[in-house]
Amino acid sequence: MKVVLAGGAGFIGSHLTDLLLLHGHEVVVIDNLSTGRKENVHEDAELIVADISGPGRDLPFIPDVIVHLASPASPVDYWAKPLATMAANSVGTLNLLEQASVDDARFIFASTSEVYGDPLVHPQPESYFGNVDPIGPRSCYDESKRFGEALVTNYRQVFGVRAAIVRIFNTYGPRMRKEDGRVVPELMGQAIAGGPLTIHGTGQQTRSFCYVSDLVEGLRLVIEDEELDGQVLNLGSEEEYTIALLARHIAAATGSRASLQNVVGRDGDPQQRRPDISRIKQRYGWSPTVPLAEGLLQTLNWWRRS
């Protein structure tokens, strides 16, 4: 299978590239390296340094599948680059959909759990429309992903592009940038430095954390599924932790005795987040296998080597 992977130099994208190559697929990565890193890209994948929001580019093959992972995903990044984030998920999505239409390629849009906003339904099934704030501090990311989903849906209806949407929940593991700003690298960095571990708000807000190897295995199954068309699938872990408990797990993994320090909560921070993954379980039998404690140790080992 020939795969074009937009955003393949990033955290999730680079692990997905490695896995697809391992399974015998050809991969071309398109990435502007704004948050991704050239050294993340496997030597057997071709890297095209380009912005998907800009003009088109020549590809070395006609793809079977185009996967769109090209968007800043950390609040630190999308707050610093709000318009670039919105462009990646709107103009960039349109450009890639047009390429898929021309090449008769399937299209996979990597969306996010953020489309559910601060949910009033828990856990969140794909049928839930969300509790969202279109002018809030996270709107450049949340709303552009929601628009991207609408664009994919309507391109499929109007032009017949075979397409699916995957809503990715919190993921962690090796190759997360240390300055990423998301909770696992932030707390791990603080723990290694001797603390204290900063808890935004009460620490009772919850998340579910999926190790990256599990996440990309789910994405591989989606990519290889030639019958998948028109589906929306949640992808993430069903195990839910408070942020305070996560901090204690990270302290244990690092051997830190640092205290937890509560600070003012972040605007727009959802209070609960856990996916209902019944659909993807039913279709593929997929569910995460790496326990949080093991995943944190793997992440820590990478952190200390890098």
GUFISE-180844 format. One record per residue (C-alpha): residue number from 1; residue in three letters; chain; x, y, z. Coordinates in pm, 1 decimal. Layout:
<atom num="NUM" residu="ALA" chaine="A" x="X" y="Y" z="Z"/>
...
END
This chain:
<atom num="1" residu="MET" chaine="A" x="0.0" y="0.0" z="0.0"/>
<atom num="2" residu="LYS" chaine="A" x="125.8" y="349.7" z="-87.2"/>
<atom num="3" residu="VAL" chaine="A" x="59.2" y="599.9" z="192.3"/>
<atom num="4" residu="VAL" chaine="A" x="99.9" y="976.6" z="203.7"/>
<atom num="5" residu="LEU" chaine="A" x="129.2" y="1083.9" z="566.1"/>
<atom num="6" residu="ALA" chaine="A" x="92.7" y="1456.1" z="631.8"/>
<atom num="7" residu="GLY" chaine="A" x="250.7" y="1540.7" z="965.8"/>
<atom num="8" residu="GLY" chaine="A" x="469.7" y="1230.5" z="962.7"/>
<atom num="9" residu="ALA" chaine="A" x="765.2" y="1402.9" z="1129.8"/>
<atom num="10" residu="GLY" chaine="A" x="565.5" y="1468.1" z="1446.2"/>
<atom num="11" residu="PHE" chaine="A" x="520.6" y="1259.3" z="1760.1"/>
<atom num="12" residu="ILE" chaine="A" x="237.2" y="1029.5" z="1651.0"/>
<atom num="13" residu="GLY" chaine="A" x="310.4" y="1058.4" z="1279.3"/>
<atom num="14" residu="SER" chaine="A" x="668.4" y="935.0" z="1307.9"/>
<atom num="15" residu="HIS" chaine="A" x="567.2" y="628.4" z="1511.0"/>
<atom num="16" residu="LEU" chaine="A" x="293.7" y="557.5" z="1255.9"/>
<atom num="17" residu="THR" chaine="A" x="547.8" y="585.7" z="973.4"/>
<atom num="18" residu="ASP" chaine="A" x="772.6" y="330.9" z="1143.9"/>
<atom num="19" residu="LEU" chaine="A" x="483.5" y="87.3" z="1191.1"/>
<atom num="20" residu="LEU" chaine="A" x="356.6" y="120.1" z="833.6"/>
<atom num="21" residu="LEU" chaine="A" x="705.8" y="57.0" z="695.9"/>
<atom num="22" residu="LEU" chaine="A" x="738.9" y="-246.3" z="924.2"/>
<atom num="23" residu="HIS" chaine="A" x="420.2" y="-384.2" z="768.0"/>
<atom num="24" residu="GLY" chaine="A" x="558.3" y="-342.9" z="415.8"/>
<atom num="25" residu="HIS" chaine="A" x="388.7" y="-20.4" z="306.9"/>
<atom num="26" residu="GLU" chaine="A" x="553.7" y="264.1" z="115.7"/>
<atom num="27" residu="VAL" chaine="A" x="536.4" y="598.2" z="295.3"/>
<atom num="28" residu="VAL" chaine="A" x="588.0" y="955.7" z="183.9"/>
<atom num="29" residu="VAL" chaine="A" x="589.9" y="1209.3" z="466.0"/>
<atom num="30" residu="ILE" chaine="A" x="482.0" y="1570.5" z="410.4"/>
<atom num="31" residu="ASP" chaine="A" x="573.7" y="1799.1" z="699.6"/>
<atom num="32" residu="ASN" chaine="A" x="672.3" y="2164.3" z="735.4"/>
<atom num="33" residu="LEU" chaine="A" x="872.9" y="2075.8" z="1050.3"/>
<atom num="34" residu="SER" chaine="A" x="705.4" y="2350.2" z="1254.2"/>
<atom num="35" residu="THR" chaine="A" x="648.5" y="2105.6" z="1540.7"/>
<atom num="36" residu="GLY" chaine="A" x="787.7" y="1786.9" z="1386.4"/>
<atom num="37" residu="ARG" chaine="A" x="1153.5" y="1693.5" z="1355.4"/>
<atom num="38" residu="LYS" chaine="A" x="1344.5" y="1570.5" z="1054.1"/>
<atom num="39" residu="GLU" chaine="A" x="1533.4" y="1318.6" z="1268.1"/>
<atom num="40" residu="ASN" chaine="A" x="1202.7" y="1151.9" z="1361.4"/>
<atom num="41" residu="VAL" chaine="A" x="1147.5" y="1038.7" z="1003.1"/>
<atom num="42" residu="HIS" chaine="A" x="1258.5" y="684.7" z="922.5"/>
<atom num="43" residu="GLU" chaine="A" x="1529.9" y="663.9" z="656.2"/>
<atom num="44" residu="ASP" chaine="A" x="1309.7" y="439.3" z="440.5"/>
<atom num="45" residu="ALA" chaine="A" x="1037.4" y="704.0" z="417.0"/>
<atom num="46" residu="GLU" chaine="A" x="1066.2" y="991.9" z="173.4"/>
<atom num="47" residu="LEU" chaine="A" x="1032.2" y="1332.6" z="338.3"/>
<atom num="48" residu="ILE" chaine="A" x="884.3" y="1628.7" z="150.9"/>
<atom num="49" residu="VAL" chaine="A" x="932.4" y="1946.9" z="353.3"/>
<atom num="50" residu="ALA" chaine="A" x="623.3" y="2148.7" z="268.4"/>
<atom num="51" residu="ASP" chaine="A" x="320.5" y="2315.8" z="423.8"/>
<atom num="52" residu="ILE" chaine="A" x="-4.9" y="2143.4" z="331.4"/>
<atom num="53" residu="SER" chaine="A" x="-178.6" y="2482.8" z="354.3"/>
<atom num="54" residu="GLY" chaine="A" x="34.9" y="2606.8" z="66.0"/>
<atom num="55" residu="PRO" chaine="A" x="60.7" y="2513.8" z="-301.9"/>
<atom num="56" residu="GLY" chaine="A" x="52.4" y="2152.1" z="-412.2"/>
<atom num="57" residu="ARG" chaine="A" x="358.4" y="1938.8" z="-448.4"/>
<atom num="58" residu="ASP" chaine="A" x="469.8" y="1652.3" z="-673.0"/>
<atom num="59" residu="LEU" chaine="A" x="446.3" y="1304.7" z="-521.8"/>
<atom num="60" residu="PRO" chaine="A" x="668.3" y="1011.2" z="-618.3"/>
<atom num="61" residu="PHE" chaine="A" x="366.1" y="783.0" z="-652.1"/>
<atom num="62" residu="ILE" chaine="A" x="-13.0" y="785.1" z="-675.3"/>
<atom num="63" residu="PRO" chaine="A" x="-122.6" y="712.6" z="-316.5"/>
<atom num="64" residu="ASP" chaine="A" x="-370.1" y="451.4" z="-206.6"/>
<atom num="65" residu="VAL" chaine="A" x="-432.5" y="635.9" z="120.2"/>
<atom num="66" residu="ILE" chaine="A" x="-375.2" y="993.5" z="239.8"/>
<atom num="67" residu="VAL" chaine="A" x="-354.9" y="1039.1" z="616.8"/>
<atom num="68" residu="HIS" chaine="A" x="-388.2" y="1389.4" z="763.0"/>
<atom num="69" residu="LEU" chaine="A" x="-204.2" y="1426.1" z="1095.3"/>
<atom num="70" residu="ALA" chaine="A" x="-54.4" y="1766.5" z="1012.8"/>
<atom num="71" residu="SER" chaine="A" x="-162.8" y="2005.5" z="1285.5"/>
<atom num="72" residu="PRO" chaine="A" x="-10.2" y="2141.1" z="1605.0"/>
<atom num="73" residu="ALA" chaine="A" x="-173.5" y="1940.6" z="1885.1"/>
<atom num="74" residu="SER" chaine="A" x="-27.9" y="2087.3" z="2204.3"/>
<atom num="75" residu="PRO" chaine="A" x="-187.9" y="2397.5" z="2361.5"/>
<atom num="76" residu="VAL" chaine="A" x="160.2" y="2553.3" z="2379.5"/>
<atom num="77" residu="ASP" chaine="A" x="195.4" y="2514.0" z="2002.1"/>
<atom num="78" residu="TYR" chaine="A" x="-151.4" y="2609.8" z="1887.2"/>
<atom num="79" residu="TRP" chaine="A" x="-167.9" y="2910.8" z="2120.1"/>
<atom num="80" residu="ALA" chaine="A" x="162.4" y="3026.9" z="1967.4"/>
<atom num="81" residu="LYS" chaine="A" x="44.8" y="2951.2" z="1611.1"/>
<atom num="82" residu="PRO" chaine="A" x="-334.0" y="2985.8" z="1611.3"/>
<atom num="83" residu="LEU" chaine="A" x="-378.1" y="3089.2" z="1248.4"/>
<atom num="84" residu="ALA" chaine="A" x="-134.0" y="2827.0" z="1118.9"/>
<atom num="85" residu="THR" chaine="A" x="-326.9" y="2566.8" z="1319.9"/>
<atom num="86" residu="MET" chaine="A" x="-656.5" y="2678.5" z="1169.8"/>
<atom num="87" residu="ALA" chaine="A" x="-505.1" y="2679.8" z="821.6"/>
<atom num="88" residu="ALA" chaine="A" x="-370.0" y="2325.1" z="860.0"/>
<atom num="89" residu="ASN" chaine="A" x="-712.9" y="2191.9" z="954.3"/>
<atom num="90" residu="SER" chaine="A" x="-907.3" y="2392.3" z="695.7"/>
<atom num="91" residu="VAL" chaine="A" x="-707.9" y="2486.5" z="384.6"/>
<atom num="92" residu="GLY" chaine="A" x="-467.8" y="2197.6" z="446.1"/>
<atom num="93" residu="THR" chaine="A" x="-754.4" y="1951.4" z="476.2"/>
<atom num="94" residu="LEU" chaine="A" x="-911.8" y="2088.8" z="158.8"/>
<atom num="95" residu="ASN" chaine="A" x="-583.1" y="2052.6" z="-32.1"/>
<atom num="96" residu="LEU" chaine="A" x="-534.4" y="1694.0" z="79.8"/>
<atom num="97" residu="LEU" chaine="A" x="-895.9" y="1605.3" z="4.5"/>
<atom num="98" residu="GLU" chaine="A" x="-852.7" y="1746.1" z="-344.4"/>
<atom num="99" residu="GLN" chaine="A" x="-542.3" y="1529.0" z="-387.7"/>
<atom num="100" residu="ALA" chaine="A" x="-740.4" y="1227.3" z="-267.9"/>
<atom num="101" residu="SER" chaine="A" x="-1018.5" y="1306.8" z="-514.4"/>
<atom num="102" residu="VAL" chaine="A" x="-778.7" y="1340.2" z="-808.4"/>
<atom num="103" residu="ASP" chaine="A" x="-588.2" y="1022.6" z="-718.6"/>
<atom num="104" residu="ASP" chaine="A" x="-893.6" y="819.7" z="-610.0"/>
<atom num="105" residu="ALA" chaine="A" x="-720.4" y="764.5" z="-275.6"/>
<atom num="106" residu="ARG" chaine="A" x="-887.4" y="691.3" z="55.2"/>
<atom num="107" residu="PHE" chaine="A" x="-863.1" y="972.3" z="311.2"/>
<atom num="108" residu="ILE" chaine="A" x="-812.5" y="943.6" z="688.2"/>
<atom num="109" residu="PHE" chaine="A" x="-856.1" y="1261.1" z="894.7"/>
<atom num="110" residu="ALA" chaine="A" x="-693.9" y="1259.3" z="1237.7"/>
<atom num="111" residu="SER" chaine="A" x="-931.6" y="1461.8" z="1450.2"/>
<atom num="112" residu="THR" chaine="A" x="-925.1" y="1500.2" z="1827.5"/>
<atom num="113" residu="SER" chaine="A" x="-1116.0" y="1442.0" z="2148.9"/>
<atom num="114" residu="GLU" chaine="A" x="-1117.4" y="1822.0" z="2176.0"/>
<atom num="115" residu="VAL" chaine="A" x="-1414.6" y="1831.5" z="1938.2"/>
<atom num="116" residu="TYR" chaine="A" x="-1625.2" y="1717.8" z="2236.6"/>
<atom num="117" residu="GLY" chaine="A" x="-1524.7" y="2029.6" z="2431.6"/>
<atom num="118" residu="ASP" chaine="A" x="-1589.1" y="2013.3" z="2806.2"/>
<atom num="119" residu="PRO" chaine="A" x="-1825.1" y="1715.7" z="2779.5"/>
<atom num="120" residu="LEU" chaine="A" x="-2157.6" y="1678.4" z="2953.3"/>
<atom num="121" residu="VAL" chaine="A" x="-2175.4" y="1311.6" z="2847.6"/>
<atom num="122" residu="HIS" chaine="A" x="-1924.2" y="1067.7" z="2994.3"/>
<atom num="123" residu="PRO" chaine="A" x="-1757.0" y="866.8" z="2851.0"/>
<atom num="124" residu="GLN" chaine="A" x="-1779.4" y="1031.3" z="2510.7"/>
<atom num="125" residu="PRO" chaine="A" x="-1931.1" y="825.5" z="2225.0"/>
<atom num="126" residu="GLU" chaine="A" x="-1887.2" y="930.3" z="1862.9"/>
<atom num="127" residu="SER" chaine="A" x="-2256.3" y="1024.8" z="1850.3"/>
<atom num="128" residu="TYR" chaine="A" x="-2209.0" y="1301.1" z="2110.4"/>
<atom num="129" residu="PHE" chaine="A" x="-2211.1" y="1649.5" z="1953.9"/>
<atom num="130" residu="GLY" chaine="A" x="-2009.5" y="1811.9" z="2232.3"/>
<atom num="131" residu="ASN" chaine="A" x="-2019.4" y="2109.6" z="2467.2"/>
<atom num="132" residu="VAL" chaine="A" x="-1799.9" y="2358.0" z="2287.8"/>
<atom num="133" residu="ASP" chaine="A" x="-1687.2" y="2720.9" z="2293.1"/>
<atom num="134" residu="PRO" chaine="A" x="-1618.2" y="2857.9" z="1943.3"/>
<atom num="135" residu="ILE" chaine="A" x="-1449.9" y="3173.3" z="2077.1"/>
<atom num="136" residu="GLY" chaine="A" x="-1269.5" y="3019.8" z="2375.6"/>
<atom num="137" residu="PRO" chaine="A" x="-893.6" y="2988.9" z="2432.8"/>
<atom num="138" residu="ARG" chaine="A" x="-877.2" y="2648.8" z="2261.1"/>
<atom num="139" residu="SER" chaine="A" x="-1102.0" y="2739.0" z="1970.0"/>
<atom num="140" residu="CYS" chaine="A" x="-824.3" y="2772.1" z="1710.6"/>
<atom num="141" residu="TYR" chaine="A" x="-764.2" y="2397.8" z="1751.4"/>
<atom num="142" residu="ASP" chaine="A" x="-1105.3" y="2265.4" z="1856.3"/>
<atom num="143" residu="GLU" chaine="A" x="-1310.8" y="2452.4" z="1598.6"/>
<atom num="144" residu="SER" chaine="A" x="-1067.8" y="2398.2" z="1311.8"/>
<atom num="145" residu="LYS" chaine="A" x="-1079.4" y="2024.1" z="1380.4"/>
<atom num="146" residu="ARG" chaine="A" x="-1459.3" y="2037.3" z="1385.7"/>
<atom num="147" residu="PHE" chaine="A" x="-1452.1" y="2227.9" z="1056.3"/>
<atom num="148" residu="GLY" chaine="A" x="-1208.3" y="1969.4" z="916.0"/>
<atom num="149" residu="GLU" chaine="A" x="-1454.4" y="1693.6" z="1007.2"/>
<atom num="150" residu="ALA" chaine="A" x="-1735.7" y="1880.6" z="833.2"/>
<atom num="151" residu="LEU" chaine="A" x="-1516.6" y="1935.1" z="527.2"/>
<atom num="152" residu="VAL" chaine="A" x="-1430.0" y="1564.0" z="507.7"/>
<atom num="153" residu="THR" chaine="A" x="-1796.9" y="1469.5" z="544.7"/>
<atom num="154" residu="ASN" chaine="A" x="-1912.7" y="1704.2" z="271.1"/>
<atom num="155" residu="TYR" chaine="A" x="-1627.0" y="1624.9" z="31.1"/>
<atom num="156" residu="ARG" chaine="A" x="-1724.5" y="1260.6" z="64.8"/>
<atom num="157" residu="GLN" chaine="A" x="-2089.2" y="1341.0" z="-7.0"/>
<atom num="158" residu="VAL" chaine="A" x="-2023.7" y="1572.6" z="-301.7"/>
<atom num="159" residu="PHE" chaine="A" x="-1722.4" y="1409.2" z="-469.5"/>
<atom num="160" residu="GLY" chaine="A" x="-1743.5" y="1052.2" z="-344.0"/>
<atom num="161" residu="VAL" chaine="A" x="-1404.4" y="1053.4" z="-170.7"/>
<atom num="162" residu="ARG" chaine="A" x="-1379.6" y="746.9" z="50.2"/>
<atom num="163" residu="ALA" chaine="A" x="-1302.5" y="888.9" z="390.9"/>
<atom num="164" residu="ALA" chaine="A" x="-1303.5" y="823.7" z="763.0"/>
<atom num="165" residu="ILE" chaine="A" x="-1245.6" y="1033.1" z="1075.3"/>
<atom num="166" residu="VAL" chaine="A" x="-1046.8" y="919.0" z="1378.6"/>
<atom num="167" residu="ARG" chaine="A" x="-1083.0" y="1117.9" z="1702.0"/>
<atom num="168" residu="ILE" chaine="A" x="-759.5" y="1075.7" z="1896.0"/>
<atom num="169" residu="PHE" chaine="A" x="-760.6" y="1103.7" z="2274.7"/>
<atom num="170" residu="ASN" chaine="A" x="-461.7" y="1184.2" z="2498.7"/>
<atom num="171" residu="THR" chaine="A" x="-153.7" y="997.8" z="2379.4"/>
<atom num="172" residu="TYR" chaine="A" x="196.9" y="991.9" z="2525.1"/>
<atom num="173" residu="GLY" chaine="A" x="533.3" y="823.6" z="2475.0"/>
<atom num="174" residu="PRO" chaine="A" x="881.1" y="863.9" z="2325.9"/>
<atom num="175" residu="ARG" chaine="A" x="943.3" y="1153.8" z="2083.3"/>
<atom num="176" residu="MET" chaine="A" x="711.6" y="1393.7" z="2260.4"/>
<atom num="177" residu="ARG" chaine="A" x="905.2" y="1719.4" z="2268.3"/>
<atom num="178" residu="LYS" chaine="A" x="1019.6" y="1800.1" z="2619.2"/>
<atom num="179" residu="GLU" chaine="A" x="887.6" y="2153.4" z="2576.9"/>
<atom num="180" residu="ASP" chaine="A" x="562.8" y="2018.6" z="2430.3"/>
<atom num="181" residu="GLY" chaine="A" x="350.7" y="2158.0" z="2714.7"/>
<atom num="182" residu="ARG" chaine="A" x="112.0" y="1864.1" z="2741.5"/>
<atom num="183" residu="VAL" chaine="A" x="70.4" y="1713.9" z="3083.9"/>
<atom num="184" residu="VAL" chaine="A" x="294.7" y="1403.9" z="3062.6"/>
<atom num="185" residu="PRO" chaine="A" x="613.1" y="1575.6" z="2935.7"/>
<atom num="186" residu="GLU" chaine="A" x="547.2" y="1877.9" z="3155.8"/>
<atom num="187" residu="LEU" chaine="A" x="517.0" y="1673.5" z="3476.2"/>
<atom num="188" residu="MET" chaine="A" x="796.9" y="1433.6" z="3379.7"/>
<atom num="189" residu="GLY" chaine="A" x="1034.7" y="1721.6" z="3318.6"/>
<atom num="190" residu="GLN" chaine="A" x="947.0" y="1874.9" z="3652.6"/>
<atom num="191" residu="ALA" chaine="A" x="990.0" y="1543.3" z="3833.5"/>
<atom num="192" residu="ILE" chaine="A" x="1332.7" y="1479.9" z="3679.1"/>
<atom num="193" residu="ALA" chaine="A" x="1437.4" y="1834.0" z="3772.2"/>
<atom num="194" residu="GLY" chaine="A" x="1336.3" y="1778.4" z="4134.6"/>
<atom num="195" residu="GLY" chaine="A" x="992.1" y="1934.3" z="4129.6"/>
<atom num="196" residu="PRO" chaine="A" x="755.7" y="2059.6" z="4247.0"/>
<atom num="197" residu="LEU" chaine="A" x="500.7" y="1906.4" z="4010.6"/>
<atom num="198" residu="THR" chaine="A" x="261.6" y="2175.5" z="3891.7"/>
<atom num="199" residu="ILE" chaine="A" x="-108.0" y="2087.7" z="3898.6"/>
<atom num="200" residu="HIS" chaine="A" x="-330.2" y="2333.3" z="3711.5"/>
<atom num="201" residu="GLY" chaine="A" x="-655.9" y="2369.0" z="3902.2"/>
<atom num="202" residu="THR" chaine="A" x="-770.3" y="2114.9" z="4159.2"/>
<atom num="203" residu="GLY" chaine="A" x="-604.7" y="1815.9" z="3993.3"/>
<atom num="204" residu="GLN" chaine="A" x="-937.4" y="1631.6" z="3997.0"/>
<atom num="205" residu="GLN" chaine="A" x="-995.4" y="1682.6" z="3624.5"/>
<atom num="206" residu="THR" chaine="A" x="-957.4" y="1350.1" z="3443.2"/>
<atom num="207" residu="ARG" chaine="A" x="-792.4" y="1218.7" z="3130.1"/>
<atom num="208" residu="SER" chaine="A" x="-730.3" y="878.4" z="2973.6"/>
<atom num="209" residu="PHE" chaine="A" x="-375.2" y="814.7" z="2853.1"/>
<atom num="210" residu="CYS" chaine="A" x="-294.9" y="586.9" z="2558.5"/>
<atom num="211" residu="TYR" chaine="A" x="64.2" y="477.6" z="2494.9"/>
<atom num="212" residu="VAL" chaine="A" x="176.2" y="567.8" z="2145.9"/>
<atom num="213" residu="SER" chaine="A" x="245.5" y="210.6" z="2026.6"/>
<atom num="214" residu="ASP" chaine="A" x="-116.0" y="117.9" z="2102.5"/>
<atom num="215" residu="LEU" chaine="A" x="-246.4" y="432.2" z="1933.8"/>
<atom num="216" residu="VAL" chaine="A" x="-57.7" y="382.0" z="1607.4"/>
<atom num="217" residu="GLU" chaine="A" x="-160.2" y="15.3" z="1593.9"/>
<atom num="218" residu="GLY" chaine="A" x="-520.0" y="135.7" z="1596.0"/>
<atom num="219" residu="LEU" chaine="A" x="-440.8" y="384.7" z="1320.9"/>
<atom num="220" residu="ARG" chaine="A" x="-272.8" y="112.2" z="1114.0"/>
<atom num="221" residu="LEU" chaine="A" x="-587.3" y="-99.6" z="1129.3"/>
<atom num="222" residu="VAL" chaine="A" x="-791.1" y="198.8" z="1011.8"/>
<atom num="223" residu="ILE" chaine="A" x="-550.0" y="273.1" z="726.5"/>
<atom num="224" residu="GLU" chaine="A" x="-543.4" y="-87.1" z="604.5"/>
<atom num="225" residu="ASP" chaine="A" x="-923.3" y="-122.7" z="615.2"/>
<atom num="226" residu="GLU" chaine="A" x="-1024.4" y="-80.1" z="250.6"/>
<atom num="227" residu="GLU" chaine="A" x="-1393.3" y="-114.4" z="338.5"/>
<atom num="228" residu="LEU" chaine="A" x="-1392.0" y="173.3" z="589.3"/>
<atom num="229" residu="ASP" chaine="A" x="-1586.8" y="469.3" z="452.5"/>
<atom num="230" residu="GLY" chaine="A" x="-1794.0" y="731.6" z="630.4"/>
<atom num="231" residu="GLN" chaine="A" x="-1710.3" y="613.6" z="980.8"/>
<atom num="232" residu="VAL" chaine="A" x="-1610.2" y="821.1" z="1282.7"/>
<atom num="233" residu="LEU" chaine="A" x="-1399.4" y="628.0" z="1534.8"/>
<atom num="234" residu="ASN" chaine="A" x="-1272.8" y="722.1" z="1879.9"/>
<atom num="235" residu="LEU" chaine="A" x="-918.2" y="605.9" z="1948.1"/>
<atom num="236" residu="GLY" chaine="A" x="-772.4" y="611.3" z="2298.6"/>
<atom num="237" residu="SER" chaine="A" x="-758.7" y="442.9" z="2637.4"/>
<atom num="238" residu="GLU" chaine="A" x="-1060.6" y="366.9" z="2853.0"/>
<atom num="239" residu="GLU" chaine="A" x="-856.6" y="391.8" z="3175.4"/>
<atom num="240" residu="GLU" chaine="A" x="-928.9" y="725.8" z="3341.9"/>
<atom num="241" residu="TYR" chaine="A" x="-697.8" y="907.4" z="3583.3"/>
<atom num="242" residu="THR" chaine="A" x="-716.7" y="1235.3" z="3767.9"/>
<atom num="243" residu="ILE" chaine="A" x="-427.6" y="1468.2" z="3689.5"/>
<atom num="244" residu="ALA" chaine="A" x="-320.7" y="1449.4" z="4054.2"/>
<atom num="245" residu="LEU" chaine="A" x="-301.2" y="1068.9" z="4032.9"/>
<atom num="246" residu="LEU" chaine="A" x="-107.5" y="1092.2" z="3705.8"/>
<atom num="247" residu="ALA" chaine="A" x="141.7" y="1321.2" z="3880.4"/>
<atom num="248" residu="ARG" chaine="A" x="190.3" y="1063.1" z="4154.3"/>
<atom num="249" residu="HIS" chaine="A" x="247.8" y="789.0" z="3895.0"/>
<atom num="250" residu="ILE" chaine="A" x="509.6" y="1006.4" z="3724.2"/>
<atom num="251" residu="ALA" chaine="A" x="677.5" y="1080.9" z="4056.5"/>
<atom num="252" residu="ALA" chaine="A" x="693.1" y="706.6" z="4127.5"/>
<atom num="253" residu="ALA" chaine="A" x="835.9" y="629.4" z="3781.8"/>
<atom num="254" residu="THR" chaine="A" x="1110.4" y="890.8" z="3817.9"/>
<atom num="255" residu="GLY" chaine="A" x="1182.2" y="822.2" z="4185.1"/>
<atom num="256" residu="SER" chaine="A" x="1095.1" y="1181.2" z="4266.1"/>
<atom num="257" residu="ARG" chaine="A" x="980.5" y="1286.6" z="4611.5"/>
<atom num="258" residu="ALA" chaine="A" x="872.4" y="1626.4" z="4484.5"/>
<atom num="259" residu="SER" chaine="A" x="551.7" y="1774.7" z="4617.7"/>
<atom num="260" residu="LEU" chaine="A" x="245.0" y="1858.1" z="4410.8"/>
<atom num="261" residu="GLN" chaine="A" x="180.9" y="2230.7" z="4375.7"/>
<atom num="262" residu="ASN" chaine="A" x="-162.9" y="2353.8" z="4274.0"/>
<atom num="263" residu="VAL" chaine="A" x="-172.4" y="2664.3" z="4057.3"/>
<atom num="264" residu="VAL" chaine="A" x="-451.1" y="2851.4" z="3880.4"/>
<atom num="265" residu="GLY" chaine="A" x="-634.6" y="2632.0" z="3630.4"/>
<atom num="266" residu="ARG" chaine="A" x="-606.2" y="2688.6" z="3256.3"/>
<atom num="267" residu="ASP" chaine="A" x="-895.5" y="2855.1" z="3077.8"/>
<atom num="268" residu="GLY" chaine="A" x="-1111.9" y="2610.7" z="2887.1"/>
<atom num="269" residu="ASP" chaine="A" x="-956.7" y="2303.1" z="3048.5"/>
<atom num="270" residu="PRO" chaine="A" x="-1210.2" y="2015.5" z="3016.7"/>
<atom num="271" residu="GLN" chaine="A" x="-1300.7" y="1851.4" z="3346.8"/>
<atom num="272" residu="GLN" chaine="A" x="-1353.2" y="1498.4" z="3212.5"/>
<atom num="273" residu="ARG" chaine="A" x="-1216.8" y="1313.3" z="2912.7"/>
<atom num="274" residu="ARG" chaine="A" x="-1253.0" y="942.3" z="2835.0"/>
<atom num="275" residu="PRO" chaine="A" x="-1356.2" y="776.4" z="2509.0"/>
<atom num="276" residu="ASP" chaine="A" x="-1620.1" y="519.1" z="2442.9"/>
<atom num="277" residu="ILE" chaine="A" x="-1422.7" y="290.4" z="2208.9"/>
<atom num="278" residu="SER" chaine="A" x="-1700.3" y="37.1" z="2144.5"/>
<atom num="279" residu="ARG" chaine="A" x="-1699.2" y="105.1" z="1768.9"/>
<atom num="280" residu="ILE" chaine="A" x="-1330.2" y="39.1" z="1706.9"/>
<atom num="281" residu="LYS" chaine="A" x="-1333.7" y="-259.5" z="1943.0"/>
<atom num="282" residu="GLN" chaine="A" x="-1624.4" y="-410.3" z="1752.8"/>
<atom num="283" residu="ARG" chaine="A" x="-1470.5" y="-350.0" z="1411.6"/>
<atom num="284" residu="TYR" chaine="A" x="-1112.2" y="-463.5" z="1478.7"/>
<atom num="285" residu="GLY" chaine="A" x="-1096.7" y="-609.2" z="1829.0"/>
<atom num="286" residu="TRP" chaine="A" x="-856.0" y="-326.7" z="1911.0"/>
<atom num="287" residu="SER" chaine="A" x="-797.2" y="-197.4" z="2260.6"/>
<atom num="288" residu="PRO" chaine="A" x="-486.2" y="-60.4" z="2433.1"/>
<atom num="289" residu="THR" chaine="A" x="-254.0" y="-312.2" z="2599.8"/>
<atom num="290" residu="VAL" chaine="A" x="24.3" y="-103.0" z="2757.8"/>
<atom num="291" residu="PRO" chaine="A" x="-47.6" y="-13.8" z="3123.8"/>
<atom num="292" residu="LEU" chaine="A" x="18.1" y="344.1" z="3232.2"/>
<atom num="293" residu="ALA" chaine="A" x="303.5" y="250.0" z="3467.1"/>
<atom num="294" residu="GLU" chaine="A" x="483.0" y="58.0" z="3190.3"/>
<atom num="295" residu="GLY" chaine="A" x="427.1" y="332.7" z="2933.5"/>
<atom num="296" residu="LEU" chaine="A" x="561.2" y="598.2" z="3168.0"/>
<atom num="297" residu="LEU" chaine="A" x="877.2" y="393.2" z="3227.7"/>
<atom num="298" residu="GLN" chaine="A" x="928.3" y="350.8" z="2852.8"/>
<atom num="299" residu="THR" chaine="A" x="882.5" y="725.0" z="2805.6"/>
<atom num="300" residu="LEU" chaine="A" x="1122.5" y="799.9" z="3089.8"/>
<atom num="301" residu="ASN" chaine="A" x="1388.4" y="565.2" z="2946.9"/>
<atom num="302" residu="TRP" chaine="A" x="1365.7" y="744.3" z="2612.5"/>
<atom num="303" residu="TRP" chaine="A" x="1376.9" y="1081.2" z="2786.3"/>
<atom num="304" residu="ARG" chaine="A" x="1698.6" y="992.8" z="2967.1"/>
<atom num="305" residu="ARG" chaine="A" x="1863.4" y="862.6" z="2646.0"/>
<atom num="306" residu="SER" chaine="A" x="1772.2" y="1162.5" z="2433.6"/>
END
